[in-house]
């Protein structure tokens, strides 16, 4: 190897060593910030900062939209360390769930030796950042009872967010509170309080009171996704962040806003601060729906009772869309109950709006007891032009269900399935008891309960008893009932009265009965459409009495002769 080659080799090795030294010297360090006036100490060992009080203004970009959010104040300390404070945070902007970083170099006066300092920023959901949180834990479990799932939310979906906060401190935490946020990634606006339809509580805040040492407290937020969010001009469908924080008092003493159950879309210092949520607008074929919660989950009704459904119809399509096209039709049906009711709602139903559709019907008197699902559908996309579906509806919603439980006051008896036969047992004279026996037969196919009454007799008799007053008959079964009356002493002549047969309070048959009331020394008879026969002993006694009277008259007349 010649001298020139040796010289070149030594030069190359020198360059490499210098490069490694420079690379090593330029190793970066970082500090993390989450709230205004937070200070961090950064070590830049081996370097001096000539200016002891440096102000570093920063204009952030990315998720902060290029807005100037504040100023870092950087001071030189002993032992070649920097004290960095985030000051003058612009509170007019909502930097919820925003992460970003800025970089600057610290030098020793030359351009060859630099130390890169990275300042990371996340706007904590806690007002003053995570404070005294090392012994706190937060578990989050999200469920969707609607059409979507835990991360994809549709309009009118019912969302449940179960939050468990644990306290591993050696002391109790009093006055603990919980707050939920839903942050629009486009505007950084927290819409949880004003734009969600809350079911649990009044809004997105809850009181946990005291969390004892070593214990935990669970609270469940429950709300519906308001269709107006998706139809809003400044919100709409897209990405949102679900955030939560548990804190004490005014958040300046204890606060935690991260959980391992959040996804890592907003990860900072190995902590997950939120989960991405996607709000979705409906397509034309799914745009008009019924809010299932506006239908009864179970209505208790008796036969013959009226029920009014008042389903709320929503247009959950995207902003500006109207799918009703002058009118929509809402229909409720159940074949077994004979229900086929509908109502037409006129006028456009624009995205985000709703209208109620009252539907009334009566449960049949002879309905079988049991549970009945009533289907409610919406027909929309009406076109009165000469198109392919003129005079009809292009779309029909899925079937929504109102459950009705029918029990009580159901009438299965009819005049055709109820047979009543009656006959005189004894009596029929003025001032004497009158006994009528009736046989009731269930000619139908269902078990029936009957009760009985008597009418049309009060002007000439008094009812003593009907025994039994109530009977239950299986199909084809018969039972006898006995009616006891007391005939008035001055009663006489032809009389008509009625045996009334009821089932569950409804008059089924009214059997006419007729008879002649005779003085106590005269004969009596009873007739009627359903009464036949008589007492042969009574008839025999009357005949013998007449014969005896005739014999006595003959004897008296002969003696006088």
VENQUICOR-V607686 format. One record per residue. N is the residue number from 1. RES is the residue in one small letter. PHI is phi as a letter, one per 40 degrees, with the letter a starting at -180 (* if undefined). Layout:
[[N:RES:PHI] [N:RES:PHI]]
This chain:
[[1:x:*] [2:x:c] [3:x:c] [4:x:c] [5:x:c] [6:x:c] [7:x:c] [8:x:c] [9:x:c] [10:x:c] [11:x:c] [12:x:c] [13:x:c] [14:x:c] [15:x:c] [16:x:c] [17:x:c] [18:x:c] [19:x:c] [20:x:c] [21:x:c] [22:x:c] [23:x:c] [24:x:c] [25:x:c] [26:x:c] [27:x:d] [28:x:c] [29:x:b] [30:x:a] [31:x:a] [32:x:b] [33:x:b] [34:x:b] [35:x:a] [36:x:c] [37:x:g] [38:x:c] [39:x:b] [40:x:b] [41:x:b] [42:x:b] [43:x:c] [44:x:b] [45:x:d] [46:x:g] [47:x:b] [48:x:b] [49:x:b] [50:x:c] [51:x:c] [52:x:c] [53:x:a] [54:x:b] [55:x:b] [56:x:b] [57:x:c] [58:x:b] [59:x:b] [60:x:c] [61:x:b] [62:x:f] [63:x:c] [64:x:c] [65:x:g] [66:x:g] [67:x:c] [68:x:c] [69:x:c] [70:x:i] [71:x:b] [72:x:c] [73:x:b] [74:x:b] [75:x:b] [76:x:c] [77:x:b] [78:x:c] [79:x:f] [80:x:f] [81:x:b] [82:x:b] [83:x:b] [84:x:b] [85:x:b] [86:x:c] [87:x:b] [88:x:f] [89:x:c] [90:x:c] [91:x:c] [92:x:c] [93:x:b] [94:x:c] [95:x:c] [96:x:c] [97:x:f] [98:x:b] [99:x:b] [100:x:a] [101:x:a] [102:x:b] [103:x:b] [104:x:a] [105:x:b] [106:x:b] [107:x:b] [108:x:b] [109:x:h] [110:x:b] [111:x:c] [112:x:c] [113:x:b] [114:x:b] [115:x:b] [116:x:c] [117:x:b] [118:x:b] [119:x:b] [120:x:c] [121:x:b] [122:x:b] [123:x:c] [124:x:c] [125:x:c] [126:x:c] [127:x:d] [128:x:b] [129:x:g] [130:x:c] [131:x:b] [132:x:f] [133:x:b] [134:x:c] [135:x:b] [136:x:b] [137:x:b] [138:x:b] [139:x:b] [140:x:b] [141:x:b] [142:x:b] [143:x:b] [144:x:b] [145:x:c] [146:x:b] [147:x:c] [148:x:c] [149:x:b] [150:x:c] [151:x:b] [152:x:b] [153:x:b] [154:x:b] [155:x:d] [156:x:g] [157:x:c] [158:x:c] [159:x:b] [160:x:b] [161:x:b] [162:x:c] [163:x:b] [164:x:b] [165:x:b] [166:x:b] [167:x:b] [168:x:c] [169:x:c] [170:x:c] [171:x:b] [172:x:c] [173:x:b] [174:x:c] [175:x:f] [176:x:c] [177:x:b] [178:x:b] [179:x:a] [180:x:b] [181:x:b] [182:x:b] [183:x:b] [184:x:c] [185:x:c] [186:x:c] [187:x:b] [188:x:f] [189:x:c] [190:x:c] [191:x:b] [192:x:c] [193:x:c] [194:x:b] [195:x:b] [196:x:b] [197:x:c] [198:x:c] [199:x:b] [200:x:c] [201:x:g] [202:x:c] [203:x:a] [204:x:c] [205:x:b] [206:x:a] [207:x:c] [208:x:c] [209:x:f] [210:x:c] [211:x:b] [212:x:c] [213:x:d] [214:x:g] [215:x:b] [216:x:a] [217:x:b] [218:x:b] [219:x:b] [220:x:b] [221:x:c] [222:x:b] [223:x:a] [224:x:b] [225:x:c] [226:x:c] [227:x:d] [228:x:c] [229:x:c] [230:x:c] [231:x:c] [232:x:c] [233:x:c] [234:x:b] [235:x:b] [236:x:g] [237:x:c] [238:x:i] [239:x:c] [240:x:b] [241:x:b] [242:x:c] [243:x:b] [244:x:a] [245:x:a] [246:x:b] [247:x:a] [248:x:b] [249:x:f] [250:x:c] [251:x:g] [252:x:c] [253:x:b] [254:x:b] [255:x:a] [256:x:b] [257:x:b] [258:x:b] [259:x:a] [260:x:c] [261:x:c] [262:x:c] [263:x:c] [264:x:c] [265:x:c] [266:x:b] [267:x:b] [268:x:a] [269:x:f] [270:x:g] [271:x:b] [272:x:c] [273:x:b] [274:x:a] [275:x:b] [276:x:c] [277:x:b] [278:x:b] [279:x:c] [280:x:b] [281:x:c] [282:x:c] [283:x:c] [284:x:d] [285:x:c] [286:x:b] [287:x:c] [288:x:b] [289:x:b] [290:x:b] [291:x:c] [292:x:d] [293:x:c] [294:x:c] [295:x:b] [296:x:c] [297:x:c] [298:x:a] [299:x:b] [300:x:c] [301:x:b] [302:x:b] [303:x:d] [304:x:g] [305:x:c] [306:x:c] [307:x:b] [308:x:b] [309:x:c] [310:x:b] [311:x:c] [312:x:c] [313:x:b] [314:x:b] [315:x:b] [316:x:b] [317:x:c] [318:x:c] [319:x:d] [320:x:g] [321:x:c] [322:x:b] [323:x:b] [324:x:c] [325:x:f] [326:x:g] [327:x:a] [328:x:b] [329:x:b] [330:x:b] [331:x:b] [332:x:b] [333:x:b] [334:x:a] [335:x:c] [336:x:c] [337:x:c] [338:x:g] [339:x:c] [340:x:a] [341:x:b] [342:x:a] [343:x:a] [344:x:b] [345:x:b] [346:x:c] [347:x:h] [348:x:c] [349:x:b] [350:x:c] [351:x:d] [352:x:g] [353:x:c] [354:x:a] [355:x:a] [356:x:c] [357:x:b] [358:x:c] [359:x:b] [360:x:b] [361:x:a] [362:x:b] [363:x:c] [364:x:d] [365:x:c] [366:x:b] [367:x:c] [368:x:c] [369:x:c] [370:x:i] [371:x:c] [372:x:b] [373:x:c] [374:x:b] [375:x:c] [376:x:b] [377:x:b] [378:x:b] [379:x:b] [380:x:a] [381:x:g] [382:x:c] [383:x:b] [384:x:c] [385:x:c] [386:x:c] [387:x:c] [388:x:c] [389:x:b] [390:x:d] [391:x:g] [392:x:b] [393:x:b] [394:x:c] [395:x:b] [396:x:b] [397:x:c] [398:x:c] [399:x:c] [400:x:b] [401:x:b] [402:x:b] [403:x:c] [404:x:b] [405:x:b] [406:x:b] [407:x:a] [408:x:g] [409:x:g] [410:x:c] [411:x:b] [412:x:b] [413:x:c] [414:x:b] [415:x:d] [416:x:c] [417:x:b] [418:x:b] [419:x:b] [420:x:b] [421:x:b] [422:x:b] [423:x:a] [424:x:c] [425:x:c] [426:x:a] [427:x:g] [428:x:h] [429:x:b] [430:x:d] [431:x:g] [432:x:b] [433:x:c] [434:x:b] [435:x:b] [436:x:b] [437:x:b] [438:x:b] [439:x:b] [440:x:b] [441:x:b] [442:x:c] [443:x:c] [444:x:c] [445:x:b] [446:x:b] [447:x:c] [448:x:b] [449:x:b] [450:x:b] [451:x:b] [452:x:b] [453:x:a] [454:x:b] [455:x:b] [456:x:g] [457:x:b] [458:x:c] [459:x:c] [460:x:b] [461:x:a] [462:x:b] [463:x:c] [464:x:c] [465:x:a] [466:x:b] [467:x:b] [468:x:c] [469:x:c] [470:x:b] [471:x:b] [472:x:b] [473:x:b] [474:x:c] [475:x:d] [476:x:g] [477:x:c] [478:x:b] [479:x:a] [480:x:b] [481:x:b] [482:x:b] [483:x:b] [484:x:b] [485:x:b] [486:x:b] [487:x:c] [488:x:c] [489:x:c] [490:x:c] [491:x:c] [492:x:a] [493:x:g] [494:x:c] [495:x:b] [496:x:b] [497:x:a] [498:x:b] [499:x:c] [500:x:c] [501:x:b] [502:x:b] [503:x:b] [504:x:f] [505:x:g] [506:x:b] [507:x:c] [508:x:c] [509:x:b] [510:x:b] [511:x:c] [512:x:c] [513:x:b] [514:x:b] [515:x:a] [516:x:b] [517:x:c] [518:x:b] [519:x:d] [520:x:c] [521:x:c] [522:x:b] [523:x:c] [524:x:b] [525:x:a] [526:x:b] [527:x:b] [528:x:i] [529:x:d] [530:x:b] [531:x:b] [532:x:a] [533:x:g] [534:x:a] [535:x:c] [536:x:c] [537:x:c] [538:x:c] [539:x:c] [540:x:c] [541:x:c] [542:x:c] [543:x:c] [544:x:c] [545:x:c] [546:x:c] [547:x:c] [548:x:c] [549:x:c] [550:x:c] [551:x:c] [552:x:c] [553:x:c] [554:x:c] [555:x:c] [556:x:c] [557:x:c] [558:x:c] [559:x:c] [560:x:c] [561:x:c]]
